[in-house]
Amino acid sequence: QLRAASKGGLDPDNTVASQVISTDVLWSDPQGDAGLAENDNRGIGLLFGPDVTEQFLKENSLRLIIRSHEGPDARIYREDMKSLMAGYSVDHEGQSGKLVTVFSAPDYPQFADPDERTYNKAAYVVLQHPNISSDPEFKQFSAKPRPQVSAAFYEEEE
């Protein structure tokens, strides 16, 4: 289904029925509760529970799902999920394997007012043979101090 779907890259405000599967893959997020639910936080996609992850892993003979596209700011008010302030989170862990979320942008959102920034760490995953799927290694990093500038954007020269 995914291979046949259009990859139009629509945002949450412009969903087209033929692109629902593409947007569901991009915008869906894990949840602590079992089953599926509407993703009210994003207004698109679904929330899926550990039982859905377990079924997907088993049906596809997988042991590990690495996902992204969800930042620490999206989890601030989600008490059912672990924080992403460390740059990653093991969201679901079951008999067949696990689902992890990795966020590789430190200090997100970087150009927001200081009160709106999360000051999070970022991470990436290192997979090494022979334990590629059972023992991912998470490498964390912080943002480097930014130079002081009067504005984040520059005017064009005439």
HELIX and SHEET records of a PDB file:
HELIX    1   1 ALA A   17  GLN A   19  5                                   3    
HELIX    2   2 VAL A   20  TRP A   27  1                                   8    
HELIX    3   3 PRO A   50  GLU A   59  1                                  10    
HELIX    4   4 PRO A   72  ARG A   75  5                                   4    
SHEET    1   A 3 ASP A  29  PRO A  30  0                                        
SHEET    2   A 3 LEU A  46  PHE A  48  1                                        
SHEET    3   A 3 LEU A  36  GLU A  38 -1                                        
SHEET    1   B 3 LEU A  64  ARG A  67  0                                        
SHEET    2   B 3 LYS A  98  VAL A 102  1                                        
SHEET    3   B 3 TYR A  88  GLU A  93 -1                                        
SHEET    1   C 2 ALA A 122  VAL A 126  0                                        
SHEET    2   C 2 GLU A 137  PHE A 141 -1                                        
END                                                                             
